[in-house]
């Protein structure tokens, strides 16, 4: 096969691979939430735990969901993990006019931080006054968190 033809085939294969990766990264936009209006980077104080894997992230989301469903009122938001390795944490409001601004999103993250700080893990390691919900997510191996009102607003936190 001529070198030019091989080069063309390689270029097409490479562009298809890049397109597929980009498509996979954004496949949740328009399905679970609108395109994020804003994004921030959080540099975690915590390292990913060695045994944090897809199974552990799904177990975390399942446990949180079971806790919310056990309450005598419907949950105000749902939490789920997506991505091949369940590395994307998604939070979507279930009611109108909730988590529809960056300020309401940050208020929810503050509440989740307060809950995480009472966890056995944070208390046992003495990090309850230092780590946040974002640190907990990073410990579990989540790479980003997207929060949405389920209509127009979405915000992404990239965890590093």
C-alpha positions as CSV (number, residue, x, y, z in Angstrom):
1,X,0.0,0.0,0.0
2,X,1.4,3.4,-0.9
3,X,2.7,5.5,2.1
4,X,0.2,8.3,1.3
5,X,-2.7,5.9,1.5
6,X,-1.4,4.5,4.8
7,X,-1.0,8.0,6.1
8,X,-4.6,8.9,5.1
9,X,-5.9,5.8,6.8
10,X,-4.0,6.6,10.0
11,X,-5.3,10.2,10.0
12,X,-8.9,9.0,9.6
13,X,-8.4,6.4,12.3
14,X,-6.9,9.0,14.7
15,X,-9.6,11.6,14.0
16,X,-12.3,8.9,14.6
17,X,-10.6,8.0,17.9
18,X,-10.4,11.6,19.0
19,X,-14.0,12.3,18.0
20,X,-15.1,9.2,19.9
21,X,-13.3,10.3,23.0
22,X,-14.8,13.8,22.8
23,X,-18.2,12.4,22.1
24,X,-17.9,10.1,25.1
25,X,-16.9,13.0,27.3
26,X,-19.9,15.0,26.4
27,X,-22.6,12.3,25.9
28,X,-24.3,13.2,29.1
29,X,-24.9,16.8,28.0
30,X,-28.5,17.1,26.7
31,X,-29.4,13.8,28.3
32,X,-29.0,14.3,32.0
33,X,-28.3,18.0,32.1
34,X,-27.8,21.0,29.8
35,X,-24.4,22.1,28.8
36,X,-22.6,23.5,31.9
37,X,-22.6,27.3,32.1
38,X,-19.6,27.3,34.3
39,X,-16.8,25.2,35.5
40,X,-14.3,25.3,38.3
41,X,-11.2,23.3,39.2
42,X,-10.9,22.0,42.8
43,X,-7.5,20.8,43.9
44,X,-8.3,18.2,46.5
45,X,-6.5,17.9,49.8
46,X,-7.0,14.2,49.5
47,X,-5.5,11.5,47.4
48,X,-7.6,8.8,45.6
49,X,-7.7,5.8,47.9
50,X,-5.9,2.8,46.4
51,X,-8.9,0.6,46.4
52,X,-11.3,3.2,45.0
53,X,-12.7,1.8,41.8
54,X,-15.9,1.7,39.8
55,X,-17.5,-0.7,42.3
56,X,-16.8,1.6,45.3
57,X,-18.1,4.7,43.5
58,X,-21.3,2.9,42.5
59,X,-21.7,1.6,46.1
60,X,-21.3,5.2,47.4
61,X,-24.0,6.5,45.1
62,X,-26.3,3.5,45.9
63,X,-25.9,4.1,49.7
64,X,-26.6,7.8,49.4
65,X,-29.7,7.1,47.3
66,X,-31.0,4.5,49.8
67,X,-30.5,7.0,52.6
68,X,-32.4,9.7,50.7
69,X,-35.2,7.4,49.8
70,X,-35.6,6.2,53.4
71,X,-36.7,9.7,54.4
72,X,-40.4,10.5,54.8
73,X,-40.3,13.0,52.0
74,X,-39.2,12.8,48.3
75,X,-35.5,13.6,47.6
76,X,-34.8,17.1,46.4
77,X,-32.1,15.8,44.1
78,X,-30.8,12.5,42.6
79,X,-27.2,11.5,42.6
80,X,-25.7,9.0,40.1
81,X,-22.3,8.0,38.7
82,X,-21.7,7.8,35.0
83,X,-18.7,7.1,32.7
84,X,-17.0,3.8,31.9
85,X,-15.5,3.7,35.3
86,X,-18.3,5.6,37.1
87,X,-15.9,8.5,37.4
88,X,-18.4,11.3,36.9
89,X,-20.7,12.2,39.8
90,X,-23.9,13.9,38.6
91,X,-26.4,15.7,40.8
92,X,-29.8,16.7,39.4
93,X,-32.6,18.6,41.2
94,X,-36.0,16.9,41.2
95,X,-38.0,20.0,41.9
96,X,-38.4,23.3,40.2
97,X,-36.4,26.4,41.4
98,X,-33.8,24.3,43.2
99,X,-30.1,24.3,42.5
100,X,-30.7,26.7,39.5
101,X,-27.9,29.1,40.4
102,X,-24.2,28.8,41.3
103,X,-25.1,30.0,44.8
104,X,-27.7,27.3,45.4
105,X,-25.3,24.7,44.0
106,X,-22.6,25.8,46.4
107,X,-25.1,25.8,49.2
108,X,-25.9,22.1,48.5
109,X,-22.2,21.3,48.3
110,X,-21.8,23.0,51.7
111,X,-24.6,20.9,53.2
112,X,-23.0,17.8,51.7
113,X,-19.7,18.8,53.3
114,X,-21.3,19.1,56.7
115,X,-22.7,15.6,56.3
116,X,-19.4,14.2,55.1
117,X,-17.6,15.8,58.0
118,X,-19.6,13.6,60.4
119,X,-18.7,10.4,58.6
120,X,-16.7,7.8,60.4
121,X,-13.9,8.1,57.9
122,X,-13.4,11.8,58.3
123,X,-13.6,11.5,62.1
124,X,-11.3,8.6,62.3
125,X,-8.6,10.3,60.3
126,X,-9.1,13.7,62.0
127,X,-9.9,15.6,58.8
128,X,-13.4,16.6,59.6
129,X,-12.4,20.3,59.8
130,X,-10.3,20.2,56.7
131,X,-11.8,17.9,54.0
132,X,-14.9,18.9,52.0
133,X,-17.5,16.9,50.0
134,X,-15.2,17.5,47.0
135,X,-12.3,15.8,48.9
136,X,-14.6,12.9,49.7
137,X,-15.5,12.6,46.0
138,X,-11.8,12.7,45.1
139,X,-11.0,10.0,47.7
140,X,-13.5,7.8,46.0
141,X,-11.9,8.5,42.6
142,X,-14.5,10.8,41.0
143,X,-12.9,13.0,38.4
144,X,-15.7,15.6,38.2
145,X,-19.1,16.6,39.7
146,X,-21.8,18.1,37.6
147,X,-24.8,19.7,39.3
148,X,-27.9,20.8,37.5
149,X,-31.4,22.1,38.1
150,X,-32.5,19.6,35.3
151,X,-33.7,22.4,33.1
152,X,-31.4,25.3,32.2
153,X,-28.5,25.4,34.7
154,X,-25.5,23.2,35.1
155,X,-22.1,23.7,36.7
156,X,-19.1,21.3,36.7
157,X,-16.4,20.9,39.3
158,X,-13.3,19.2,38.0
159,X,-11.5,17.4,40.8
160,X,-7.7,17.2,40.7
